[in-house]
Structures are given as structure tokens and as C-alpha cells.
Amino acid sequence: MSATRSETMACVTARLVKNTDVIFVGTGLPMVATYLAKQLYVPLAVMVFESGIVDANPTELATGVGDLRLVRDAALHLGMRGALGLLQAGRITLGMLGAAEIDRFGNMNSTVIGDYLHPAVRLPGSGGANDIASMAARVIIIARHSKRRFPESLSYLTSPGFLTGRKARQASPLPGRGPISLITDLGTFGFDEASGELVVETLHAGVERDEVIDATGFPLAVPSDVPETRPPTVEELAALRTRIDPDGVYIGEESA
Amino acid sequence: MLTPQEVAARVPDGSHIVVGGFADTINPMALIRSLVARQVKNLELSAVAEAWSAEFLIAAGLVRKLRLSNLMFEGLGRCRAISRAIEAGSVETDDYSHFGLISRLVAGGEGLPFAAVRSMMDTSLESVETFDEPKGRRYVDPFFAETVYLLPRLQPDMALIHAARADEDGNIQLFGPSAVIQDQVRAAREVIVSVEEIVPSRVTRAVPASTIVPGFLVDAIVWAPFGAHPTGLFSYYGADKAHLEEYYEASRTVSGTNAYLERYIWSIEGDHWEYLRHLGPHRLAHLRADPYWGYVREGAR
């Protein structure tokens, strides 16, 4: 069974979730990946949404974190302040984020493209993203690869990765430890133990080295012996296609 | 009890307002439409995630200053009128994280001069200050010597809220998540709440756990069934996806946006009953929530 790149992203992300995780979940692929992880691997993992919903147990895929599908059968409704306060209390072990722009240190922009006062493009703004990136113990970044998505420098730093490097993040008063992984439609990436810079870990099946280099706006070293990403299993694909996202809203080939 | 139009008449030009809601749920749209109809001017809006309220107010040119953390249409995309207004420089902005902006309201509602948070630091949210007011300051606390980020209290002039039901004492009940409503209500100087139903207090006092605001914090009640339309209200009705998409398509251009506002607001002077008549009973009946699930189950009709 061959997988779309979105399916591969969801499966790879799902495998990073632990059974003890309390996860701050965003809309789209992070939500699909978390549903998948809970169904197949980590049933005790807890989903928290910035809309204030704690430990949701939805029977249908939600189209947003404010979707009413998440309300019934949740453990608790805390309100936004209460849910976000769990982050500050150090109770959220994993956050999942995407962004319009991501730099080599995993810093993210979801506010503006161009000058803040006269932006070329106004984006939605931080929302809980800065809070998650600042205060969740671990963060996974999930994004589709393009030169524009991975620029040399950000127009605006909305959500912190390793700032100017791993040492800068350690010296910062921000309590979270920074991103552990970046999952894109081309491969999986980590952050260098010393510098905090993006490093390639695996490339998805059929992805050439040049493709990922060309789709990254800053220089990225891609060794010739990069391993291939472990492909989605039949069980993972069956769960995604028949139970979690049967309409292919987030895992279809064309979905963004 | 007031009508939406009477509420709009109570909002002076230049007011600083907050509104209830999260994404496509519990936005006080009947009240928002009445403000748009009256063309209240130069509003200052502090918006956490009340995307549809903010979009309509800004599309109609009512907002001058916008404090925000995240405004987008879940499942659709960017709020186009908001983006256009900011890109054109007609609305001034200052950006916060959700927790940062909510914490300012919490301080305002709890009688403290400031709130302390651990996020926002070392990012553009800290370094870019655009309004003529102190945004936040780092502080090393005197007990544990930890560095935190202080944000000044926010006390808006008015909070506009939509909820499920109110009783004769003004107690407000809501079923399902309450977003930032409790913090907004406590911080604001004046609180106006529209509701689906007015019920006797013996109904509300039988389930006090569902009361989110006590009556003594409420200045006026508005009876506005389907008052959150086209956004949804848990256990009452789902978001009207077709209507939200109709607006979203219209909002591709300024003329399309204005045509929408003319059709659904200006041509009927923001009258809520005319608005519901416009939508028609067929559409409203199909939005009614499943009594167990609290939302509209796909394929159920």
C-alpha cells in the first residue's frame, strides 16, 4: 500500500508520542497524528486543546480546536486560561506546532511576512503557539517543505525554537526545552546537540537529496547516506483511511 | 432587557471592547451586527480568538486599534478583511500570545496591577511594541529569583457576550467550553449578554455549576435566539458552515465583503428578527444540535 506524503507525516509524528504524554494539540495534521497515536500506540496519552477542552475523546475528526465535536465526552472544560495555564505549570509534556516560516534553529513565524507595521501579508498571529513553544517540555514541528517556509531569516519571531542557538535557549528564562523534531513532507529532522541547527535524520521514500536541499531556503547539509524514513504500516494507513480521516481532509495528496 | 440596537446605542465611539467566543463558536453575532449597523467608530478591540466578531467589525471599518493573539477561520483560512485592513495600515495592531493577552484580562478582573507569565520572552512578541503604552516588562521575582514577564492589567470599557440562557436575576448559563468569557466579564466595566433563552431562576439555580457569570456582574440582557449565528453554540446549534463559506467567498474582494454586509446587516439595519427571517426556518431547523452530541452530526439529516 503506497502512502501519500501527508500520511507519512502523520504516521511518523504519531510514533513520537509517549503513553505518558499530555499533548497540546493543534488543528490539522497534529490532530490526525495524535488521534492515530492514541488509537494504535498510546491509548493513555491525553489531548488538551487551547480552546479549554481537556482529555477529549472525539468519535469524529474535528476541523479545529474549537470544533464542537471535541466537547462531548471530554474529561473537563477548563476555559482557555486554565488549559494554557497547564503549559505554564509544566504539565504539558508535548506540543505540536506548524508555522508559515521556520528558521534553521526551529524558530517560527505565524504573525506577518514583511515589516510588522506595514506587512506584505498579515498572518493569524501566535495564538497558543508561542505559549506552547515557550513552555511545553518537548515540541514537534510539523510543516510542509518549501523555500518560502524555510527562509534564511524570519520576518517576525512568533514562537521560540533555539533562538540563536542551543546555548541561547538554555540561557533564556523560557521553561520549555525547545523542539525535538521537525517532520515535513520530505523527511524527518532533528536539531544538532551542540548548535541547535536543523539536521536531516531521514528522507521519505522516493525523496532525492537535491529535492530537500532545493526546498530549503538556508544551506542544509544532507549526507549521501541518509536513511529512508520507515514507511507507514498497513495498520497505520488503515486507521487513517477508514477511521480517522476517511474523507482525506488532511491526509489526501492535495491537502495543505 | 435590551434589543441589540439599544445595545449598539450604548457603545460610544472610541470604546475599548472585548467579545466572547472561540473560532466559529459562541461569538455574540447579533450584538456585533447591531454595532456594524450603527457604524460605531474608532473602536479599540482586544481579541483573543473571536475571529468572526473581529472580522465583521473590521470589515465594516469600525476598529482603529487591535490587540490580538490569534484571528483565523478554522477549516477555512485567513480572515481576509482583517488581513487587508492591517496590510493597508488602517488598523493598528499589537500582538500577544493567547496566554499573555488572557493574563492581562485576568489581572484586570482580579484587581491586580499586572500579571506574570513565562512565555512571550525572547521573541518579537516581547521586542515589538507598537502601542503608546507599556506592553510588558521582565522582572526578577524577589522570592525565587526567577525571571518572569509582567503584563499590565487590561480593563476594557465593555464586554459583549453570547450565552445559552439567563434568568430574571441576570445569572448566565453556558454549556460547553466558555473560552475567555469569565475573565472578560470580570475585567470589563460594563457587561452585556445576549442569550438564547430567558428562564426562571428556579431553572438556573437547579444547576448552578452551569452558571458562568453571576447576575450582579451583568449590566444588561438581550434576548437573541440564534444570536451566535453563523457561529455555533454547544447543545443549541452548530456553526452554519454554508453561511460561513458564503461570507468567506464574498470576502475575497472588498466589494464582495460590502455586498455581504449590505445584504445581511445594513439593508435590515441590523434587526435580529429580520435577519432570522432572511435565513428562514428551514436553514435554522437544520442547524439544531443533536440532543446527545450537542452538535450537528454529519449525515444525520
Boltz contact constraints between the chains, C-beta under 6 A:
constraints:
  - contact:
      token1: [A, 51]
      token2: [B, 22]
      max_distance: 6.0
  - contact:
      token1: [A, 51]
      token2: [B, 177]
      max_distance: 6.0
  - contact:
      token1: [A, 52]
      token2: [B, 177]
      max_distance: 6.0
  - contact:
      token1: [A, 53]
      token2: [B, 177]
      max_distance: 6.0
  - contact:
      token1: [A, 63]
      token2: [B, 75]
      max_distance: 6.0
  - contact:
      token1: [A, 64]
      token2: [B, 23]
      max_distance: 6.0
  - contact:
      token1: [A, 64]
      token2: [B, 74]
      max_distance: 6.0
  - contact:
      token1: [A, 64]
      token2: [B, 75]
      max_distance: 6.0
  - contact:
      token1: [A, 66]
      token2: [B, 22]
      max_distance: 6.0
  - contact:
      token1: [A, 66]
      token2: [B, 23]
      max_distance: 6.0
  - contact:
      token1: [A, 66]
      token2: [B, 25]
      max_distance: 6.0
  - contact:
      token1: [A, 66]
      token2: [B, 74]
      max_distance: 6.0
  - contact:
      token1: [A, 68]
      token2: [B, 232]
      max_distance: 6.0
  - contact:
      token1: [A, 68]
      token2: [B, 234]
      max_distance: 6.0
  - contact:
      token1: [A, 68]
      token2: [B, 295]
      max_distance: 6.0
  - contact:
      token1: [A, 71]
      token2: [B, 176]
      max_distance: 6.0
  - contact:
      token1: [A, 71]
      token2: [B, 234]
      max_distance: 6.0
  - contact:
      token1: [A, 71]
      token2: [B, 294]
      max_distance: 6.0
  - contact:
      token1: [A, 72]
      token2: [B, 293]
      max_distance: 6.0
  - contact:
      token1: [A, 72]
      token2: [B, 294]
      max_distance: 6.0
  - contact:
      token1: [A, 77]
      token2: [B, 177]
      max_distance: 6.0
  - contact:
      token1: [A, 79]
      token2: [B, 178]
      max_distance: 6.0
  - contact:
      token1: [A, 80]
      token2: [B, 102]
      max_distance: 6.0
  - contact:
      token1: [A, 80]
      token2: [B, 179]
      max_distance: 6.0
  - contact:
      token1: [A, 80]
      token2: [B, 180]
      max_distance: 6.0
  - contact:
      token1: [A, 81]
      token2: [B, 102]
      max_distance: 6.0
  - contact:
      token1: [A, 81]
      token2: [B, 183]
      max_distance: 6.0
  - contact:
      token1: [A, 84]
      token2: [B, 98]
      max_distance: 6.0
  - contact:
      token1: [A, 84]
      token2: [B, 99]
      max_distance: 6.0
  - contact:
      token1: [A, 88]
      token2: [B, 118]
      max_distance: 6.0
  - contact:
      token1: [A, 111]
      token2: [B, 95]
      max_distance: 6.0
  - contact:
      token1: [A, 116]
      token2: [B, 128]
      max_distance: 6.0
  - contact:
      token1: [A, 119]
      token2: [B, 87]
      max_distance: 6.0
  - contact:
      token1: [A, 122]
      token2: [B, 83]
      max_distance: 6.0
  - contact:
      token1: [A, 122]
      token2: [B, 86]
      max_distance: 6.0
  - contact:
      token1: [A, 122]
      token2: [B, 87]
      max_distance: 6.0
  - contact:
      token1: [A, 124]
      token2: [B, 70]
      max_distance: 6.0
  - contact:
      token1: [A, 124]
      token2: [B, 71]
      max_distance: 6.0
  - contact:
      token1: [A, 124]
      token2: [B, 72]
      max_distance: 6.0
  - contact:
      token1: [A, 125]
      token2: [B, 68]
      max_distance: 6.0
  - contact:
      token1: [A, 125]
      token2: [B, 69]
      max_distance: 6.0
  - contact:
      token1: [A, 125]
      token2: [B, 70]
      max_distance: 6.0
  - contact:
      token1: [A, 125]
      token2: [B, 95]
      max_distance: 6.0
  - contact:
      token1: [A, 126]
      token2: [B, 69]
      max_distance: 6.0
  - contact:
      token1: [A, 126]
      token2: [B, 97]
      max_distance: 6.0
  - contact:
      token1: [A, 127]
      token2: [B, 69]
      max_distance: 6.0
  - contact:
      token1: [A, 127]
      token2: [B, 70]
      max_distance: 6.0
  - contact:
      token1: [A, 127]
      token2: [B, 98]
      max_distance: 6.0
  - contact:
      token1: [A, 128]
      token2: [B, 98]
      max_distance: 6.0
  - contact:
      token1: [A, 130]
      token2: [B, 97]
      max_distance: 6.0
  - contact:
      token1: [A, 130]
      token2: [B, 119]
      max_distance: 6.0
  - contact:
      token1: [A, 130]
      token2: [B, 125]
      max_distance: 6.0
  - contact:
      token1: [A, 131]
      token2: [B, 97]
      max_distance: 6.0
  - contact:
      token1: [A, 131]
      token2: [B, 99]
      max_distance: 6.0
  - contact:
      token1: [A, 131]
      token2: [B, 119]
      max_distance: 6.0
  - contact:
      token1: [A, 134]
      token2: [B, 119]
      max_distance: 6.0
  - contact:
      token1: [A, 135]
      token2: [B, 118]
      max_distance: 6.0
  - contact:
      token1: [A, 135]
      token2: [B, 119]
      max_distance: 6.0
  - contact:
      token1: [A, 156]
      token2: [B, 124]
      max_distance: 6.0
  - contact:
      token1: [A, 157]
      token2: [B, 123]
      max_distance: 6.0
  - contact:
      token1: [A, 157]
      token2: [B, 124]
      max_distance: 6.0
  - contact:
      token1: [A, 160]
      token2: [B, 122]
      max_distance: 6.0
  - contact:
      token1: [A, 160]
      token2: [B, 123]
      max_distance: 6.0
  - contact:
      token1: [A, 163]
      token2: [B, 122]
      max_distance: 6.0
  - contact:
      token1: [A, 172]
      token2: [B, 122]
      max_distance: 6.0
  - contact:
      token1: [A, 173]
      token2: [B, 121]
      max_distance: 6.0
  - contact:
      token1: [A, 173]
      token2: [B, 147]
      max_distance: 6.0
  - contact:
      token1: [A, 174]
      token2: [B, 121]
      max_distance: 6.0
  - contact:
      token1: [A, 175]
      token2: [B, 118]
      max_distance: 6.0
